[in-house]
Amino acid sequence: MSQMRKAFYLGLVGLAMFEILDVYFIMPMPGSQRIDSLSVAYFLYSHRWIFRAGFALVIAAGIRGIFQEGGKWLPTFAVVATFAVVWFLNFQMTAERMFRQPAKLVLKTRKESSVGEDSLIIGIELGGEAKAYPVRFLVYHHQVQDSIGGIPIIVTYCSVCRTGRVFKPIVAGRLEKFRLVGMDHFNAMFEDASTHSWWRQATGEAVIGPSRGSTLPEIDARQFLLREWFKLHLSSLVMQPDEASKAEYDPKGKFERGESTGRLTRTEFASWNDNSWVVGIRIGSVSKAYDWNRLKAQRVVNDRIGNVPVVLALAADQESFASFERPDDGWIFTINGDSLSANGRSFDFSGKDLAEPTQHLKYVISHQEYWHSWRAFHPNTLRGQ
């Protein structure tokens, strides 16, 4: 085989292999999420145009000679096949093309909304304004950029981890835009537009790139059924289905009820398996996970996380939950319906004192999550008893 022929085929094979590896390390391919490949993935992705240009030069060095040698069908087929691979991986298999942001974000009042009130939502109340984002939409979009109470927010969800997080998209004091770039250790990653750093959805931390070590400020958010959310926030707005994305949604809410049959999104209903549900709480440097099955049975858990007394409670709907700081260890909460009671005082699931509406328990951020995800990103986590 001539040197030009070797260069031609080497360039095509090299380009195809590069494109495959560039996608493999940041998408849920067999084995890709169980290895520490973040540095390799970021290097390949950040230098992708250099690699592409290099392989293109190698191909160009041999292409003229190989077509002059005769037998044009094989090199023609090789070129078409290689560029089909390049097209497929870059226009069909990239995360941001598979999971798009809403073409037009629409939120409506309870009276106007078309969203069923048995839908699971991520709810936010800030600055006297309340908004609800249905999980059945978020699992497709992965992120929704909005504002509430005059504060910009990014509402995120990763179905492979069952993690809903809300952040202020502020980096180094600047409002930042993000796009979905892939995943690492089964958790969605976003890339910022300014520094091209990669940010982990489960923690809001930049894990590689110029912004590495920075963390997005997290916004208090609740995971409730929409019906329960409206009991506390009657004037809340609700995100509506994006017309351009309707075909991609989970209209019956199978994922949110644990009925997904997907290899990565299925639920294990026994306790403490990889895809079992837990509620995770982190206060300072101390993290603790609570078994969802135990919470369903007891509905209220009084505990301490580090030096902070907390209470975790599940509403009567068996879906909505909230956690608060207890004033001290002497406050042992019980639950009746959707009221938390201790020391002769009662509180609703927003933490409001039912007798003194100006008094509130301090909310503690808590997340429902698959156990494999919580322990991966909180390796020293404790288990609630």
Phi, psi and omega in degrees: 000133181293161179298323179294320178296317178299315180298318181300307182289326176297319178296318179295313179296317180298317179296314179298316180295320178299313182297323178295313181293324180300324178274322186305314187287344182240014176231160184283068176270160180307119177084343189292330185269358182255007177240156179275084187246013186300316182296318178296314181300316182292322179296312180298316183291317183293332183251022187299322182287332175292314178298315181298317179296320180297314179292326177297321178294320179295317178298315182297327181295333183251349190293322182293314182294321184293326179282342176277343183281350182093172182064062189281342187294321182293309178296327177296315178299319181297319179295313181298316181297317181296314183285339170293318176298314180299315180297313183298314183291329184266341183241354178235328189256356178284148185299317184289341175271333178280327184231098187263151173290159179303136176295325177212117181279120181236128175237140183227164177287171179302318182295325184269342189292145175259003184275128178298141185279000170270008180282141174281136183227159166259116185250142181226136172233123184206132177060033179080006180241144180232140178219150180232136183237108183298134180299325182296341173267320183296327182296336175274309186291328184071327176211146174226123180262129186207192172215155179211133182058029181081004181252127176292142180221158170232116181265120186239155175208139175236112184290334181287337176253348187058047183243123171252128180221146176235131183228160164275123181279061183246121179235122180053039177080003182245144172293128187240149173256145181232152172228150178287125184249338181158213177211159176221130184050044175068015178241139182300145176236141178243148177249131177278153186283337186272309184255351181060029172281159179253133186242134181276130183294322186291337184236345184071020183257139172284118187260346176199150183109180183302332181267009184311133180096342177285154181227136176285138177297130181271142179259138175302129179216153180241149171254107184231162160288146183300323179300316179292323178298319180293333176299327182263335185223075186300328183268011182299145170270154182232131174299134179259161179298138176282123185303324183285349186241004187305323182293342184265351186282166175258082191297332181267000177065036181296320181298312186295335178269001179082020183257007178295140178255007180296147182302323184262345187244004179289155180257139170257120189276345172288161185278145170063025167270170185307314183256025169284152180274138171227162167250121182255139177228135175234128175233115185064234181262003184255129179239146178215141179245140181241130181295128182296324180296320178293320179297321178296324181286320186263326180071340176217134179231121173261128187204182173232140172240108190065235180262010186253118174289134181226161171228133177243130186224147179245131181290168181296339178286354178066018180231316185277136180218160179206158179222147185217159169285136171274142181306322173195179185293344179284347178271101178253112186275144168241170182227138177221112187065241177242032177243132175262134183229142175197142176051041176075009179238150182235147185224148175270185185280003168264356182091004182281134175291122185290338178265331180232083188302342178279350181261135182224146165288149179281124182287142176244127180294130178220153186224135166279138188200156170291145183299322181298326181286312182301315183287333179294321185257359172224068190298339179258020183298147172265163174252132176293141181270000000 
